[in-house]
């Protein structure tokens, strides 16, 4: 079982959440080319090691959040705590 640290609900079973994908900057809709949009929407790096991921808490607070996970061990690092965002900023 993978426990995902929701910043609003606390640790939740991964089955209570939805993995959205790698967290990254969104292209500017006014200047982005089709290739940039395609890359943003469909291409993921999937590196071994630390990865910033977007999750959706569908069974609890129903909010999106970003968490950092080590993909080699499935350990969450710099876990967002309830009421806090990554990096300690509320």
ZADO-60976 format. One record per residue (C-alpha): residue in three letters; x, y, z. Coordinates in steps of 0.05 Angstrom, whole numbers, padded with zeros to 5 digits, always signed. Layout:
BEGIN
AlaXYZ
...
This chain:
BEGIN
Unk+00000+00000+00000
Unk+00026+00069-00019
Unk+00010+00125+00030
Unk+00007+00192-00004
Unk+00014+00254+00040
Unk-00046+00298+00023
Unk-00033+00369+00051
Unk-00107+00376+00069
Unk-00127+00307+00093
Unk-00061+00277+00117
Unk-00034+00210+00093
Unk-00083+00174+00047
Unk-00082+00107+00012
Unk-00063+00117-00061
Unk-00129+00085-00081
Unk-00164+00146-00051
Unk-00125+00192-00098
Unk-00112+00199-00172
Unk-00042+00207-00200
Unk-00046+00264-00250
Unk+00026+00264-00275
Unk+00092+00299-00270
Unk+00088+00370-00244
Unk+00118+00421-00291
Unk+00107+00490-00319
Unk+00048+00498-00365
Unk+00063+00529-00434
Unk+00037+00599-00448
Unk-00028+00588-00487
Unk-00016+00651-00528
Unk+00053+00632-00553
Unk+00060+00556-00548
Unk+00066+00515-00611
Unk+00028+00450-00623
Unk+00092+00411-00610
Unk+00100+00445-00542
Unk+00028+00429-00522
Unk+00036+00357-00546
Unk+00099+00349-00504
Unk+00066+00381-00443
Unk+00004+00337-00447
Unk+00033+00270-00468
Unk+00108+00265-00457
Unk+00135+00249-00388
Unk+00208+00241-00368
Unk+00196+00186-00316
Unk+00265+00191-00285
Unk+00293+00145-00232
Unk+00299+00188-00169
Unk+00263+00250-00144
Unk+00202+00271-00183
Unk+00151+00326-00170
Unk+00082+00297-00182
Unk+00011+00324-00184
Unk-00042+00284-00146
Unk-00117+00293-00138
Unk-00150+00274-00072
Unk-00216+00246-00099
Unk-00241+00212-00035
Unk-00224+00268+00014
Unk-00215+00342+00003
Unk-00223+00338-00074
Unk-00163+00383-00086
Unk-00100+00379-00128
Unk-00031+00382-00096
Unk+00042+00371-00114
Unk+00086+00321-00076
Unk+00158+00299-00086
Unk+00169+00224-00091
Unk+00231+00182-00099
Unk+00211+00136-00156
Unk+00263+00084-00137
Unk+00236+00073-00066
Unk+00165+00103-00070
Unk+00184+00146-00010
Unk+00154+00216-00007
Unk+00205+00270+00012
Unk+00190+00341+00033
Unk+00120+00316+00045
Unk+00066+00369+00047
Unk+00035+00368+00116
Unk-00038+00386+00128
Unk-00044+00461+00120
Unk+00024+00469+00087
Unk+00050+00468+00016
Unk+00117+00439-00006
Unk+00173+00483+00018
Unk+00136+00502+00082
Unk+00095+00558+00050
Unk+00021+00557+00069
